[in-house]
Each structure stands twice: as structure tokens, then as C-alpha cells.
Amino acid sequence: MSLAPPQILVVDDEESVLMTLAAVLRREGYEVHTAGTGSQALQAIRKNRFDLLLSDLRIDEIDGLTLLAAAQKRDPETVTILLTGYASLESAVQALRHGAFNYLLKPCNIDEMKLAIERGLEKKRLSEALRTRAAELEQANRTIQSINESLEEKVTQATAELAERIGELQESRRQLTAVIDSMQDGLLVYDSAGRVVQANPFALQLFSSSYDDMMGLGSVDVAKLTGEPPLTALPSEETADRPVVFEFGGPRPRFVRRIVSSIPSEAGRTSGCVVVYQDITDQKEVEQLKDDFLSIASHELKTPLTSIMGYTQLLGRKLGSANAAEVLDVIQAQCRRMNRLVEDLLDVSRIERGGLETAHCPVTLPTVVEGVLAKFRTTSHRHEFRVLCHDEGITVWADEDRLDQVLSNLVSNAIKYSPDGGAVEVTIKRREQHAEVAVRDWGIGIAPEQQSRIFSRFYQADSVVRSRRFGGMGLGLFICKAIIDEMGGTISVESAVGHGSTFRVSLPLWKR
């Protein structure tokens, strides 16, 4: 809601001066009233309340001082500025003594006059605001006096309630301390300055430290003590660190998982953080035993499989009957299948140990794709294999054997999960500094909620697990992702149930 413009009465017996002053002030946004004689001015003052009176000192029989007195009688807050062409020290002093705000010489500078008017109106506004505040203060004093009459009783009651609440808080603190001290995980609490202010016994025992030595340490000092990566800054709820696993040395090395959570303040800022340390040494040892078992079992299974396949081939050459050859083909196929499972287990073991190696070299992508599809064209007659490629020279920087393994797995899955036959389409294209291979089928597809997990170890879709129709151990895509990651690429999937799947592999182009 906009305020009404200030009301100004301009009085001057020279019409040209009167009109000029009125025009100037209207352009400044004021509501201007004019009077050419003293009687007109007195009449206007009696009828209206003005914020400012701008008057010539000498008009007619009614001079400016008379108008000043009339205006102040009508409204003591009215500001008066007098103009005169006959300046004298005596007249100026007289005007100011009668309550004039300012005294200007004619002809006056317009900017000086506007500034004087602005200051006069500002003085009026401040005076009115001061009067309003004084009234409010008086009312507030009365209210305070009324409140003080019952304040003592309320203070007594509040003091009793506060004492009760303090007792409850102290009990809650004791309970919280008991819970923290009995935790089987280590706990450190940092304040907003990044200093340790609390540590539970498990943390002190885990890191072979005392309470006094731990208190006040910064995150860098704690990192030197524990061997963990230092906290570079206090995390917020959005930037909280992901769990970190590190090894803490000692007579018996321990593996520790660190989880960091922020402590939000009421203002929405971070007032500190809580760091939880979980001793996962036993879990790591179990995982190591499992990996060792996988590695040993895979090697032990591979040795007799090699012998069985060798002797089967030898029997095949010695036995000439068709039935014998058919039986031997079945044996060899099952041996090859078991051999692939063993190889997958070995690859998983290598990946878990960080020993998956790749030998990079320039690889012509269309050639590898054609070689992969050639293997399946002779074994799967119900599927049509198509290659879409407009650049036969696309070359990537990769391990050719491992790339063949990945593409073979993707094509094999496309065949396996489109059991009614149909097309298997492989598309090859450039995408800026990378080459993309997309393997598409029109088979059973993958549910949206399962797509983010299919690259996990031993994971299979629910429908596959329930039916066991398609076999496998759920290792193929896990190995594919590890190989592609090792070669600096990415792998992703797009799928819809009943409409098939598209797996995309992106690899860096070879820079000649």
C-alpha cells in the first residue's frame, strides 16, 4: 500500500515565482497547494493540515511569521521554510526564533530548496515517529509493570520446572553415556572446530590410546594415530563420507570400517560429526578364507576337467560309432560348461584379490564382434545375428582376449534369455572419444527394480532363480563389469520386461 504524498502549501505574492515553485515541487511528487495572498494562505491553513509551509517572509499585511504561527497552531508538527529577498541577520534570527525550520534567500537555488524541503519533511517524519514510539514505550512500560506484578511467582514456578528438566537431562545423559560406553564399536565425536570432544572405551582400546591423549586432537592427528584417511572437513548431511575401510597396525593388524555422520544444529548448519569405527577383522578373515577356497577349488576342479576332456577326445578318435560319438559330444559339452564355470570362479577370485590383469593394445572392434558372432552362428540356429556398423575401422585401446570374453558373455546371455529365438543385434558406433558396442535381444527382459543389481556378484533375476530354466551362477555380468572397468570403459543396461534388453559397452578409442 503506497503512502499519500506530502501536502505542501506555497505562499508568494509574485505569481511567476508561485507557479514556478509549484511546478518544481509537483515534479518531485508532492501534492502542492498555492496562495498568492496572506488571507488566502490563512484560509487554506484553517481548512487543511499541511506537512510543510513554504512562504515568502513579506507578502502583504499578513507576513510569513503570522502564517508560521497559524500553521503551528493548526499542527505543531508542520514544518515552515521562509523565503525572502530582503535578507538581514535580524530577520533570519527572528524567523528561527518563531520556529521556522529554514530560512532561504530569493532567488534561491532550486536544488538547495529541494534539499531543505526534504530535510524538513524528514524532520517531521522523525518527530512523528518519535512521538509514536514514545506512546508505544509508555504503553510498554505499563505492560511491563503489569507483568512484573506476577513475574516473581512465574520465575519461582519456572525455576522448579527447570530444576526438574535438568534432572531429567542429567539422567538421559547418564543413560546415553552408558550406551556409548557399552558399544562394541568405536566412537569419536568432533565439535564444530574439528576437535575430539568424546571417545568411548572401545575406540580407546581399539587404537591403544588413553582418554586424555585422545581429547582435543584434530582429525589429522587422529589419522596419524589410526592410519585412516583424514577428514578434510566436517561433513554435512549431503556430503557425509562414504564408509571407508582401513588397516590399523599393531601386534595383530585390524581392519576397521569408518562411518561418518554429521551433527546438524538448529540453524541448519553442521555443529560437529560422529565417527563410528567397526572392527571387521573377523569378517575380512572369513572373506579371505572364502576367496582362498574359491581359488583352490577352482584350480582343483580344473585339473580333472582337463584330463576328462583330453581322454574324451582320444576316445572319440578311437570309437567310430555314431552313438558313441554323440555320447562323447554330450560329455565334452558338459565338460566345457563346467570349465567355463571354473574359469568364472577363477576370475572372481582374481577380481577380489585385485589381480585381474589386462594387456592393452589396439583392437579393431568390428573384427572382434564378427569373431564372437561366428562362434554362435554354428551353435544357435534359432537366432538371427545382425551387425550394424558404418565404420569398419573403429579401433579401441583394450585387451582383445578379455573384450572377446565380455562380448561372448553378452551375446550368450542374449541367446539364453530369448529362448524362442529371434534376432540378436550388435551395433557399433563412435561417440566422441569412445566407441560403443550395443548387444540387443528381444527376449524376456529385466524388471526395472533389478537392473541396478545385475552387475553384482552371484546375482540373478528372481524369475531366473525360481525357474532355474537358464542355469548359471550369476557371475558373468559381474566379471564383465570388472573387465570393462579395468579397461577404462563403462557398461550399462536398458531393459523392459517382455521387450528384451540392450547392454551397452563403451571403450576409449585408440589414439594413433
C-alpha angles and dihedrals in degrees: 000000000000121000121242113259116257116271113236127185113204116197123187133138092217106085095203092053091045093052093045094051092046092051093048093050095046089055087056090059099256124136102238129200120187136206126183097192137040093245091053089050093050090049091051091048092052092050100041140035111232129198094209136015116207106187141164110244094226116040113140132303087327108063131198094263090059090051090047090055092047092049093049090048089052092046122357090205094061110118117223127201117184126208125200140169092200102065122186134158090240094055092047093051091046092051094049092046090055090055105267113158095212142000119215131187121232127267085040129190108259094220090048090050093048091049091050090050092048091050092046093051090045089053089051092049091049092048091051091046090049091051090049092048091048090054090047090048091052090050090047091051090053090049092048090050089052091048093048090059090068098026097094093057092047092048090052091050092046091049091055092048091047092052089051091049092048089053091052091048092050090051090048090049091051090050092047091049090050091051093048093046092050095049116121089215126073117251133194124178121205124198126221090276091058096251126134110252100166137025129175124224094254092058092048091049093044093054096033093239137132127238094245093049092050098047115096096012118141122230092260091054091047089051090054089052098046103028092235125136106271121248104249093198140352106279123233124214089268097044101039112148119258115241111285125202118207137165120245113204127222140109086316113023112231129207111220131189115211121206119185125199127180124234107224120209126217089259090060094252128118112264095181141309142255119227118199120196117201118194103224097168093118091048091050091049091051090050090049091051089050092050091047090051092050091050095046094042092049093051092045092050093047094058098060091039090058090051093047092051092047094051092044090056090048091051090048091059093047099043112066103182119111093230092052091048090051092050091048090050090055091049092049092048091052091046090052090050092051090046090055090051090050091049089051091052090050091050091050089051091050092048093050090049092046090242100121103127128194128192107212123210138143108290124189101225100205090052092054091047092051090049091052094048092047089063092054099042090070095049105037112052095165094067132072114219119209131182121199112194130143096182116054091183099065105136126186134192103244148112105278097206093047091046089052088051092052096046091044089054093049093048091045090053091048089055094042096050095046096059094164091063127240135136128334108195126195117193123193122192144149121252110186106285094356140065121225128208116192120192111196133184134173096222136117097311130207127274114248095239091056099047095084091056104044092093091058122107115271092358120144129171115264093246091053093048094048097047101033083203094134102037123203133121101254094251103110100082092039089057092043092055092047091051094047091047089051090053092051096253139112136237127201141164138224116190146155126195110258093009103074135242140274120207115196124201119190121194133175115261119243110257107217 
